[in-house]
C-alpha cells in the first residue's frame, strides 16, 4: 500500500481512561471514514509499546501521527519518532486527543478530555512547529538518550512521579494521585549534591528538586515553570535548594498558586543546554516516565523539531 501525505497513523492507549475507550475510538473512526481520511491504527499493549509503534510507522514513510492517550503515551511516541532511522522529523506532524489523567501537555494547548472537541481541533486546527528536549546520560557504561516533549525532573520531582506510579498500581489512574504523592514525599525527601553548568553559569549546591521544562504544566496542572513556551527554542529551569520545614510549607503555597518562582529558595534561568552532575545516583523523570540513567546528564533543546496541530 502506498502511503500518501494525507495518511494518518493512529496510536491508541486504552489504559488511559478505560471507560470511554470504545466510544471514543468508534466516534473517531466513523469521523475519519466519513471524511475519507486514510488511516491505519495500532493499540498499545504494554509500557513502551507506543514508542515501538511510532518508530514502525515513521520508518515506513507515515508523516502524520494522531495520539489517543496521556502524557506518557505522547512522550513514548516522541521517543519512537526521534529514535527512528533516516527520518526528517521537521516534516512530521502529530495531533493529540487527550485520554490520560494528568494531560499537562494537552492542557497547555487547551485540549481537554472532551474528545469530540479535540477531534474538531484535529480536523480544523492550525499547525505549530514545536521544540523537543533531549537528555543524554550514562547507562551501564554507554551513552543513551531520552527525548521529552513537556518536562524533565530530578530530585523530589522524580521521586513524586515514582510514588505516583506505585499508587496507580493500587488505586488506578486518578488525577489527584500526583498531589497525594507530592504531599507524602515532600517532607521525607533528602537532597542531592549537584553541579550544574549552563552557558556561563556554574552552580554547586544542595538540590532538593529541579524541573527542566519545555512546557509550563506538570503534575496535573501545577506550574513549576510558568513562563515556559514549547516553541521559543529555550528550556526553562527551576531548581529548589535544600529547604527547612517552614520553607516547604511556603513553597507548597506558592506552587499551588502558580507563583513558585517567587519563593526565596528557588533559582530559575533559561538555557538551550545544561550539564548536570550528581553526587550519587538520582532518579530522573521525563514527561512522567522514570528514566533509568545515571549522571552526568547532558540536556538540550532541539528547536523547531516537529509539527503539531493546535486550536
Residue frames as qw, qx, qy, qz and C-alpha x, y, z in Angstrom:
[[0.000, 0.887, 0.463, 0.000, 0.00, 0.00, 0.00],
 [0.396, 0.436, -0.016, 0.808, 1.30, 3.43, -0.98],
 [0.324, -0.641, -0.456, 0.526, 1.47, 5.90, 1.92],
 [0.230, 0.717, 0.271, 0.599, 0.30, 9.35, 0.85],
 [0.167, 0.241, -0.342, 0.893, 0.90, 12.67, 2.65],
 [0.530, -0.375, -0.089, -0.755, -2.76, 12.51, 3.74],
 [0.752, -0.180, -0.634, 0.017, -2.37, 9.21, 5.59],
 [0.361, -0.668, 0.379, -0.530, -2.61, 9.24, 9.39],
 [0.544, 0.020, -0.805, 0.235, -1.14, 6.68, 11.77],
 [0.550, -0.610, 0.001, -0.570, -3.36, 6.44, 14.86],
 [0.434, 0.138, -0.789, 0.412, -1.79, 5.23, 18.12],
 [0.594, -0.556, -0.166, -0.557, -4.22, 4.44, 20.93],
 [0.168, 0.196, -0.823, 0.506, -3.51, 3.75, 24.60],
 [0.549, -0.462, -0.557, -0.419, -6.61, 2.02, 26.01],
 [0.576, -0.345, -0.584, 0.456, -5.25, 2.16, 29.57],
 [0.113, -0.024, -0.162, 0.980, -5.53, 5.95, 29.70],
 [0.462, 0.158, 0.223, -0.844, -9.16, 6.28, 30.82],
 [0.111, 0.019, 0.971, 0.209, -10.62, 2.85, 30.02],
 [0.342, 0.452, 0.679, -0.467, -14.33, 3.62, 30.48],
 [0.472, 0.734, 0.120, -0.473, -14.84, 5.68, 27.32],
 [0.305, -0.405, 0.702, 0.500, -12.26, 3.92, 25.19],
 [0.363, 0.303, 0.832, 0.290, -14.62, 2.08, 22.84],
 [0.202, 0.856, 0.435, -0.193, -16.94, 5.06, 22.49],
 [0.067, -0.827, 0.258, 0.495, -14.11, 7.42, 21.62],
 [0.313, -0.251, 0.777, 0.486, -12.49, 5.04, 19.16],
 [0.361, 0.509, 0.770, 0.131, -15.78, 4.33, 17.40],
 [0.157, 0.915, 0.235, -0.288, -16.58, 8.04, 17.05],
 [0.162, -0.698, 0.463, 0.522, -13.09, 8.85, 15.74],
 [0.350, -0.046, 0.838, 0.417, -13.02, 6.04, 13.19],
 [0.332, 0.680, 0.654, 0.005, -16.51, 6.90, 11.92],
 [0.061, 0.917, 0.015, -0.395, -15.47, 10.54, 11.53],
 [0.233, -0.528, 0.628, 0.522, -12.27, 9.69, 9.64],
 [0.361, 0.211, 0.854, 0.310, -14.11, 7.31, 7.29],
 [0.256, 0.811, 0.497, -0.174, -16.91, 9.80, 6.70],
 [0.063, 0.916, -0.163, -0.362, -14.36, 12.46, 5.68],
 [0.879, 0.452, -0.052, 0.144, -12.36, 9.97, 3.55],
 [0.090, -0.835, 0.528, -0.127, -9.20, 10.49, 5.62],
 [0.857, 0.165, -0.486, 0.042, -6.98, 7.42, 5.12],
 [0.337, -0.685, 0.521, -0.383, -5.59, 5.94, 8.34],
 [0.749, 0.010, -0.655, 0.096, -4.08, 2.89, 9.97],
 [0.455, -0.703, 0.251, -0.485, -4.09, 2.27, 13.70],
 [0.597, 0.076, -0.745, 0.287, -2.41, 0.30, 16.47],
 [0.618, -0.708, -0.063, -0.336, -3.43, -0.20, 20.10],
 [0.131, 0.595, -0.700, 0.373, -0.68, -0.28, 22.72],
 [0.858, -0.240, -0.431, -0.143, -0.37, -3.40, 24.85],
 [0.775, -0.390, -0.243, 0.434, 2.49, -2.68, 27.25],
 [0.232, -0.902, 0.074, 0.356, 4.68, 0.10, 28.62],
 [0.270, -0.526, 0.555, 0.584, 6.93, 1.41, 25.86],
 [0.541, 0.354, 0.732, 0.216, 4.81, -0.08, 23.08],
 [0.302, 0.907, 0.230, -0.180, 3.77, 3.35, 21.72],
 [0.156, -0.766, 0.470, 0.410, 7.44, 4.11, 21.08],
 [0.421, -0.100, 0.834, 0.341, 7.89, 0.95, 19.02],
 [0.435, 0.649, 0.625, 0.014, 4.67, 1.60, 17.08],
 [0.140, 0.936, -0.011, -0.322, 5.64, 5.19, 16.29],
 [0.234, -0.576, 0.650, 0.437, 9.06, 4.14, 15.06],
 [0.483, 0.215, 0.823, 0.207, 7.46, 1.45, 12.89],
 [0.368, 0.812, 0.441, -0.101, 5.12, 3.97, 11.28],
 [0.081, 0.924, -0.179, -0.329, 7.63, 6.78, 10.57],
 [0.331, -0.432, 0.740, 0.396, 10.23, 4.39, 9.19],
 [0.392, 0.347, 0.810, 0.263, 7.54, 3.34, 6.69],
 [0.157, 0.205, 0.345, 0.902, 7.06, 6.91, 5.49],
 [0.203, -0.788, -0.578, -0.063, 4.00, 7.93, 7.52],
 [0.257, 0.383, -0.100, 0.881, 4.19, 11.70, 8.03],
 [0.416, -0.457, 0.043, -0.785, 1.23, 12.17, 10.41],
 [0.388, -0.125, -0.873, 0.267, 0.58, 10.58, 13.80],
 [0.490, -0.532, -0.091, -0.684, -2.61, 11.00, 15.84],
 [0.273, 0.110, -0.835, 0.466, -2.26, 10.06, 19.51],
 [0.637, -0.545, -0.236, -0.491, -5.13, 8.98, 21.76],
 [0.769, -0.202, -0.474, 0.378, -3.53, 8.85, 25.19],
 [0.421, -0.888, -0.108, 0.153, -1.98, 10.71, 28.07],
 [0.011, -0.918, 0.387, 0.088, 1.33, 12.49, 28.62],
 [0.577, -0.398, 0.697, 0.151, 3.22, 9.22, 28.87],
 [0.727, 0.415, 0.531, 0.135, 1.87, 7.98, 25.54],
 [0.346, 0.938, -0.029, 0.005, 2.79, 11.26, 23.85],
 [0.253, -0.793, 0.545, 0.101, 6.29, 11.00, 25.27],
 [0.708, -0.084, 0.683, 0.160, 6.68, 7.42, 24.10],
 [0.644, 0.683, 0.331, 0.098, 5.60, 8.42, 20.60],
 [0.122, 0.958, -0.258, -0.032, 8.15, 11.25, 20.56],
 [0.454, -0.568, 0.673, 0.133, 10.91, 8.85, 21.60],
 [0.748, 0.240, 0.604, 0.138, 9.87, 6.44, 18.86],
 [0.487, 0.863, 0.128, 0.045, 9.94, 9.20, 16.26],
 [0.040, 0.918, -0.394, 0.028, 13.29, 10.66, 17.28],
 [0.569, -0.423, 0.701, 0.079, 14.82, 7.23, 17.73],
 [0.827, 0.453, 0.331, -0.041, 13.90, 6.21, 14.19],
 [0.525, -0.265, 0.483, 0.649, 16.44, 5.93, 11.40],
 [0.207, 0.109, 0.562, 0.793, 16.58, 8.13, 8.30],
 [0.040, -0.765, -0.639, -0.065, 13.59, 10.26, 9.32],
 [0.167, 0.303, -0.018, 0.938, 13.37, 14.04, 8.87],
 [0.158, -0.485, -0.752, 0.418, 11.39, 14.99, 11.96],
 [0.097, 0.356, 0.098, -0.924, 10.54, 18.60, 10.96],
 [0.329, 0.011, -0.625, -0.708, 8.45, 17.10, 8.14],
 [0.297, -0.303, -0.904, 0.045, 6.37, 15.09, 10.60],
 [0.360, -0.388, 0.005, -0.848, 3.14, 16.16, 12.25],
 [0.199, -0.204, -0.908, 0.307, 1.48, 14.99, 15.46],
 [0.434, -0.433, -0.159, -0.774, -2.01, 15.56, 16.83],
 [0.110, 0.036, -0.855, 0.505, -3.46, 14.71, 20.24],
 [0.606, -0.475, -0.334, -0.545, -6.77, 13.57, 21.66],
 [0.062, -0.443, 0.708, -0.547, -6.06, 13.51, 25.42],
 [0.790, -0.271, -0.467, -0.290, -7.11, 10.38, 27.29],
 [0.542, 0.067, -0.645, 0.534, -4.82, 10.49, 30.33],
 [0.444, -0.726, -0.489, 0.188, -5.29, 11.75, 33.88],
 [0.419, -0.497, -0.038, 0.759, -2.60, 14.43, 34.03],
 [0.442, 0.728, 0.436, 0.291, -2.86, 15.84, 30.50],
 [0.320, -0.720, 0.016, 0.615, -0.24, 18.52, 31.14],
 [0.289, -0.099, 0.551, 0.777, 0.87, 18.72, 27.52],
 [0.035, 0.561, 0.706, 0.432, -2.68, 18.96, 26.19],
 [0.236, -0.800, -0.435, 0.339, -3.60, 21.47, 28.90],
 [0.292, -0.429, 0.180, 0.835, -1.08, 23.99, 27.57],
 [0.021, 0.055, 0.620, 0.782, -2.83, 23.95, 24.18],
 [0.501, 0.073, 0.188, -0.841, -6.35, 23.98, 25.59],
 [0.584, 0.040, -0.734, -0.344, -7.01, 20.35, 24.62],
 [0.514, -0.304, 0.509, -0.620, -9.33, 18.69, 27.11],
 [0.285, -0.007, 0.955, -0.083, -10.88, 15.30, 27.85],
 [0.603, 0.543, 0.297, -0.503, -13.85, 16.34, 25.69],
 [0.537, -0.105, 0.700, 0.459, -12.82, 14.07, 22.84],
 [0.443, 0.706, 0.526, 0.165, -15.32, 15.49, 20.34],
 [0.026, 0.986, -0.057, -0.156, -13.83, 18.97, 20.75],
 [0.433, -0.579, 0.580, 0.375, -10.30, 17.56, 20.48],
 [0.578, 0.261, 0.693, 0.341, -11.25, 15.72, 17.28],
 [0.287, 0.914, 0.287, 0.009, -12.66, 19.02, 15.97],
 [0.196, -0.867, 0.350, 0.295, -9.27, 20.63, 16.65],
 [0.578, -0.184, 0.706, 0.366, -7.56, 17.74, 14.86],
 [0.503, 0.545, 0.619, 0.258, -9.74, 18.34, 11.80],
 [0.204, 0.903, 0.264, 0.271, -9.76, 22.14, 11.73],
 [0.507, -0.782, 0.046, 0.359, -6.79, 23.29, 13.81],
 [0.375, 0.877, -0.300, 0.018, -3.64, 25.03, 12.67],
 [0.909, 0.071, -0.214, 0.350, -0.09, 23.70, 12.55],
 [0.251, -0.925, 0.268, -0.099, 2.53, 24.89, 15.05],
 [0.708, 0.373, -0.508, 0.319, 6.21, 23.97, 14.94],
 [0.657, -0.728, 0.087, -0.175, 7.38, 22.94, 18.42],
 [0.139, 0.660, -0.706, 0.217, 10.65, 22.21, 20.22],
 [0.935, -0.206, -0.281, -0.065, 11.68, 18.89, 21.77],
 [0.342, -0.782, 0.499, -0.151, 14.01, 18.27, 24.72],
 [0.863, 0.244, -0.435, 0.084, 16.79, 15.70, 24.73],
 [0.527, -0.722, 0.418, -0.163, 18.65, 14.18, 27.70],
 [0.741, 0.375, -0.545, 0.117, 21.85, 12.17, 27.32],
 [0.602, -0.628, 0.390, -0.301, 23.04, 10.07, 30.25],
 [0.103, 0.426, -0.899, 0.011, 25.14, 7.06, 31.21],
 [0.896, -0.073, 0.098, -0.427, 23.64, 3.56, 31.05],
 [0.938, -0.157, 0.279, 0.133, 25.90, 0.68, 32.02],
 [0.538, -0.393, 0.413, 0.621, 28.97, 2.44, 30.62],
 [0.325, 0.339, 0.598, 0.650, 27.28, 3.62, 27.43],
 [0.133, 0.219, 0.077, -0.964, 25.73, 6.92, 26.41],
 [0.095, 0.494, 0.839, 0.207, 21.99, 6.79, 25.78],
 [0.096, -0.059, -0.048, -0.992, 19.41, 9.46, 25.03],
 [0.043, 0.564, 0.811, -0.148, 15.80, 10.07, 26.03],
 [0.021, 0.319, 0.285, 0.904, 13.57, 12.73, 24.48],
 [0.031, -0.529, -0.699, 0.481, 10.90, 14.75, 26.26],
 [0.105, 0.586, 0.498, 0.631, 8.14, 16.95, 24.91],
 [0.351, -0.844, -0.281, -0.291, 6.97, 18.65, 28.13],
 [0.249, -0.836, 0.382, -0.304, 9.46, 18.48, 31.00],
 [0.756, 0.115, -0.581, 0.281, 12.22, 16.58, 32.75],
 [0.475, -0.778, 0.136, -0.387, 12.56, 16.44, 36.52],
 [0.574, 0.223, -0.676, 0.405, 15.18, 15.43, 39.09],
 [0.002, 0.185, -0.618, 0.764, 15.19, 15.06, 42.85],
 [0.355, 0.235, 0.657, -0.623, 11.82, 15.37, 44.57],
 [0.567, 0.392, -0.195, -0.697, 10.11, 15.81, 41.21],
 [0.517, 0.252, -0.785, -0.231, 11.21, 12.34, 40.08],
 [0.019, 0.010, -0.903, 0.430, 10.52, 10.80, 43.48],
 [0.478, 0.272, 0.369, -0.749, 6.92, 12.06, 43.34],
 [0.639, 0.351, -0.434, -0.529, 6.44, 10.62, 39.85],
 [0.334, 0.196, -0.919, 0.066, 7.83, 7.28, 41.04],
 [0.172, 0.128, 0.776, -0.593, 5.45, 7.23, 44.03],
 [0.564, 0.314, 0.030, -0.763, 2.53, 8.21, 41.79],
 [0.566, 0.262, -0.702, -0.343, 3.16, 5.18, 39.59],
 [0.174, 0.030, -0.933, 0.314, 3.17, 2.92, 42.64],
 [0.333, 0.241, 0.532, -0.741, -0.11, 4.39, 43.89],
 [0.582, 0.305, -0.312, -0.686, -1.69, 3.95, 40.45],
 [0.390, 0.134, -0.906, -0.099, -0.98, 0.23, 40.65],
 [0.032, -0.205, -0.846, 0.492, -3.07, 0.14, 43.84],
 [0.233, 0.532, 0.471, -0.664, -5.81, 2.72, 43.23],
 [0.509, 0.617, 0.537, 0.269, -5.89, 3.07, 39.45],
 [0.346, 0.222, 0.157, 0.898, -5.35, 6.26, 37.45],
 [0.142, -0.874, -0.459, 0.075, -6.72, 9.37, 39.13],
 [0.334, 0.754, -0.025, 0.565, -5.68, 12.97, 38.58],
 [0.419, -0.844, 0.146, -0.299, -5.33, 13.68, 42.31],
 [0.947, -0.212, -0.060, 0.234, -2.69, 10.98, 42.88],
 [0.560, 0.454, -0.166, 0.673, 0.17, 13.30, 41.92],
 [0.226, -0.711, 0.156, -0.647, -0.91, 15.79, 44.58],
 [0.871, -0.468, 0.025, -0.149, -1.23, 13.00, 47.14],
 [0.891, 0.097, -0.104, 0.431, 2.23, 11.72, 46.22],
 [0.276, 0.638, -0.170, 0.699, 3.67, 15.22, 46.48],
 [0.484, -0.688, 0.161, -0.516, 2.29, 15.70, 49.99],
 [0.958, -0.287, 0.011, 0.024, 3.52, 12.25, 51.07],
 [0.838, 0.209, -0.056, 0.500, 7.03, 12.68, 49.66],
 [0.202, 0.840, -0.060, 0.500, 7.79, 16.33, 50.28],
 [0.458, -0.804, 0.261, -0.274, 8.66, 16.11, 53.98],
 [0.874, -0.336, 0.336, 0.100, 10.74, 12.95, 53.84],
 [0.789, 0.548, 0.018, 0.276, 12.81, 13.56, 50.74],
 [0.571, -0.613, 0.180, 0.515, 16.54, 14.24, 51.05],
 [0.313, 0.878, -0.178, -0.315, 18.63, 16.44, 48.80],
 [0.883, 0.204, 0.147, 0.396, 21.35, 15.66, 46.26],
 [0.289, -0.695, 0.252, 0.609, 24.62, 17.48, 45.87],
 [0.686, 0.582, 0.386, 0.205, 24.81, 18.73, 42.28],
 [0.239, -0.457, 0.288, 0.807, 26.96, 20.72, 39.92],
 [0.511, 0.709, 0.484, -0.034, 25.21, 22.48, 37.05],
 [0.288, -0.316, 0.371, 0.824, 26.85, 24.06, 34.03],
 [0.385, 0.719, 0.575, 0.071, 24.71, 26.19, 31.71],
 [0.329, 0.885, 0.029, 0.328, 26.19, 28.77, 29.34],
 [0.311, 0.538, -0.468, 0.628, 28.50, 30.83, 31.59],
 [0.614, -0.544, 0.180, -0.543, 26.59, 29.82, 34.72],
 [0.530, 0.131, -0.810, 0.215, 28.03, 27.34, 37.22],
 [0.622, -0.527, 0.110, -0.569, 26.02, 26.18, 40.24],
 [0.471, 0.097, -0.834, 0.271, 27.31, 23.93, 43.01],
 [0.437, -0.310, 0.252, -0.806, 24.58, 23.36, 45.56],
 [0.214, 0.119, 0.932, -0.267, 22.33, 21.01, 47.52],
 [0.375, -0.030, -0.475, -0.796, 19.50, 20.36, 45.07],
 [0.444, 0.104, 0.708, -0.539, 16.11, 19.40, 46.54],
 [0.605, 0.501, 0.619, -0.017, 14.18, 19.35, 43.29],
 [0.062, -0.426, 0.411, 0.804, 14.59, 20.52, 39.73],
 [0.620, 0.568, 0.531, -0.101, 12.38, 20.89, 36.66],
 [0.166, -0.335, 0.511, 0.774, 13.74, 21.48, 33.16],
 [0.456, 0.536, 0.636, -0.316, 10.80, 22.41, 31.04],
 [0.143, 0.142, 0.602, 0.773, 9.62, 22.86, 27.51],
 [0.317, -0.595, -0.522, -0.523, 6.01, 23.35, 28.68],
 [0.137, -0.502, 0.346, -0.781, 4.71, 25.16, 31.76],
 [0.780, -0.342, 0.087, -0.516, 2.48, 22.49, 33.37],
 [0.395, 0.230, -0.880, 0.131, 3.38, 19.37, 35.34],
 [0.036, -0.077, -0.856, 0.510, 1.76, 17.09, 37.89],
 [0.010, -0.595, -0.800, -0.078, -1.76, 17.54, 36.59],
 [0.032, 0.873, 0.345, 0.343, -1.86, 21.31, 36.20],
 [0.516, -0.748, -0.028, 0.416, 0.83, 22.63, 38.57],
 [0.474, 0.841, -0.073, 0.251, 3.12, 25.37, 37.27],
 [0.746, -0.461, 0.074, 0.476, 6.73, 24.84, 38.27],
 [0.367, -0.145, 0.360, 0.845, 7.93, 26.78, 35.23],
 [0.310, 0.697, 0.520, -0.384, 5.10, 29.23, 34.49],
 [0.220, 0.780, -0.202, -0.550, 6.88, 31.08, 31.67],
 [0.391, -0.200, 0.812, 0.384, 7.94, 28.04, 29.61],
 [0.639, 0.553, -0.002, -0.534, 6.85, 28.04, 25.96],
 [0.775, -0.058, 0.603, 0.179, 7.34, 24.95, 23.77],
 [0.651, 0.629, 0.308, 0.294, 8.14, 26.91, 20.63],
 [0.021, -0.992, 0.120, 0.015, 10.68, 29.56, 21.73],
 [0.709, 0.506, -0.396, 0.290, 13.87, 27.48, 21.48],
 [0.026, -0.564, 0.588, -0.579, 14.63, 27.63, 25.22],
 [0.606, -0.306, -0.722, 0.135, 14.49, 25.36, 28.25],
 [0.334, -0.713, 0.136, -0.601, 13.10, 26.92, 31.45],
 [0.600, 0.035, -0.712, 0.362, 14.95, 25.64, 34.52],
 [0.508, -0.693, 0.081, -0.505, 13.65, 25.73, 38.10],
 [0.632, 0.078, -0.684, 0.357, 15.81, 24.48, 40.97],
 [0.557, -0.754, -0.012, -0.349, 14.96, 24.44, 44.68],
 [0.278, 0.485, -0.708, 0.431, 17.79, 24.27, 47.20],
 [0.434, -0.216, -0.832, 0.268, 17.64, 22.25, 50.42],
 [0.312, -0.616, -0.135, -0.711, 14.72, 23.67, 52.43],
 [0.052, -0.052, 0.767, -0.638, 13.77, 23.85, 56.08],
 [0.089, 0.452, 0.878, -0.128, 10.32, 22.81, 57.25],
 [0.161, 0.712, 0.313, -0.607, 8.88, 26.33, 57.05],
 [0.085, 0.446, -0.524, -0.721, 10.31, 26.71, 53.55],
 [0.045, 0.146, 0.948, 0.279, 8.44, 23.60, 52.38],
 [0.126, 0.642, 0.677, -0.336, 5.12, 24.95, 53.62],
 [0.120, 0.714, -0.045, -0.688, 5.74, 28.25, 51.88],
 [0.005, 0.298, -0.743, -0.599, 6.87, 26.58, 48.67],
 [0.131, 0.357, 0.921, 0.080, 3.74, 24.42, 48.53],
 [0.160, 0.747, 0.409, -0.499, 1.61, 27.54, 48.88],
 [0.104, 0.636, -0.357, -0.677, 3.46, 29.26, 46.04],
 [0.113, -0.084, 0.906, 0.399, 3.31, 26.10, 43.89],
 [0.166, 0.520, 0.837, -0.034, -0.45, 25.68, 44.13],
 [0.139, 0.824, 0.218, -0.504, -0.87, 29.41, 43.43],
 [0.711, 0.591, 0.223, 0.307, 1.29, 29.14, 40.30],
 [0.058, 0.957, -0.192, 0.207, 3.90, 31.50, 41.76],
 [0.921, -0.281, -0.025, 0.269, 6.66, 29.08, 42.74],
 [0.635, 0.413, -0.059, 0.650, 9.44, 31.18, 41.18],
 [0.153, -0.819, 0.067, -0.549, 8.78, 33.89, 43.78],
 [0.835, -0.544, -0.065, 0.054, 9.98, 31.68, 46.66],
 [0.127, -0.902, 0.410, 0.038, 13.36, 32.68, 48.08],
 [0.614, -0.365, 0.683, 0.154, 14.92, 29.20, 47.73],
 [0.759, 0.496, 0.416, 0.072, 14.07, 28.93, 44.04],
 [0.166, -0.548, 0.450, 0.685, 16.66, 29.64, 41.39],
 [0.680, 0.550, 0.483, -0.038, 15.41, 29.89, 37.82],
 [0.044, -0.601, 0.442, 0.665, 17.00, 30.60, 34.47],
 [0.811, 0.523, 0.137, -0.226, 16.68, 29.84, 30.77],
 [0.247, -0.558, 0.699, 0.374, 19.17, 27.98, 28.64],
 [0.749, 0.396, -0.338, -0.410, 19.49, 25.91, 25.49],
 [0.814, 0.142, -0.545, 0.140, 21.79, 23.32, 27.06],
 [0.391, -0.721, 0.431, -0.375, 22.96, 22.32, 30.51],
 [0.629, 0.186, -0.735, 0.171, 25.13, 19.66, 32.12],
 [0.637, -0.596, 0.173, -0.458, 24.15, 18.22, 35.50],
 [0.509, 0.242, -0.783, 0.264, 26.45, 16.14, 37.70],
 [0.706, -0.577, -0.039, -0.407, 25.04, 14.50, 40.83],
 [0.167, -0.616, 0.718, -0.277, 26.91, 13.12, 43.83],
 [0.354, -0.035, 0.925, -0.132, 25.08, 9.79, 43.72],
 [0.012, 0.284, 0.837, 0.467, 22.51, 8.01, 41.65],
 [0.260, 0.304, 0.330, -0.855, 19.50, 10.28, 41.31],
 [0.414, 0.500, 0.760, 0.038, 16.15, 9.46, 39.76],
 [0.114, 0.256, -0.232, -0.931, 15.10, 11.45, 36.73],
 [0.442, 0.502, 0.732, -0.131, 11.71, 11.52, 35.06],
 [0.001, -0.153, 0.437, 0.887, 10.71, 12.72, 31.63],
 [0.497, -0.108, -0.371, -0.777, 7.07, 13.52, 30.92],
 [0.755, -0.288, 0.264, -0.526, 6.06, 11.39, 33.89],
 [0.962, 0.146, -0.231, 0.023, 8.20, 8.39, 32.86],
 [0.599, -0.694, 0.367, 0.157, 11.06, 7.25, 35.09],
 [0.658, 0.666, -0.347, 0.053, 14.31, 7.15, 33.10],
 [0.886, -0.406, 0.115, 0.190, 16.91, 4.68, 34.28],
 [0.610, 0.617, -0.165, 0.470, 20.05, 6.69, 33.69],
 [0.652, -0.581, -0.163, 0.459, 22.94, 7.95, 35.79],
 [0.034, -0.959, 0.122, 0.253, 24.97, 11.16, 36.00],
 [0.017, 0.349, 0.058, -0.935, 26.20, 13.14, 34.16],
 [0.397, 0.653, 0.643, -0.045, 23.05, 14.35, 32.40],
 [0.155, -0.183, 0.329, 0.913, 23.55, 16.48, 29.28],
 [0.269, 0.650, 0.685, -0.191, 20.24, 18.15, 28.44],
 [0.088, -0.210, 0.307, 0.924, 19.45, 20.33, 25.44],
 [0.515, 0.570, 0.383, -0.513, 16.60, 21.69, 23.35],
 [0.367, 0.134, 0.702, 0.595, 16.01, 20.81, 19.70],
 [0.245, 0.454, 0.128, -0.847, 14.36, 23.92, 18.20],
 [0.612, 0.422, -0.193, -0.640, 11.58, 23.59, 15.62],
 [0.240, -0.295, 0.923, 0.060, 11.85, 19.84, 15.85],
 [0.069, 0.308, 0.930, 0.190, 8.38, 18.66, 14.78],
 [0.282, -0.231, -0.224, -0.904, 4.92, 19.99, 13.91],
 [0.018, 0.302, 0.874, -0.381, 1.73, 19.74, 15.97],
 [0.173, -0.537, -0.539, -0.625, -1.92, 20.50, 15.28],
 [0.147, -0.257, -0.572, 0.765, -3.26, 23.01, 17.82],
 [0.152, 0.757, 0.606, -0.193, -6.51, 25.02, 18.24]]
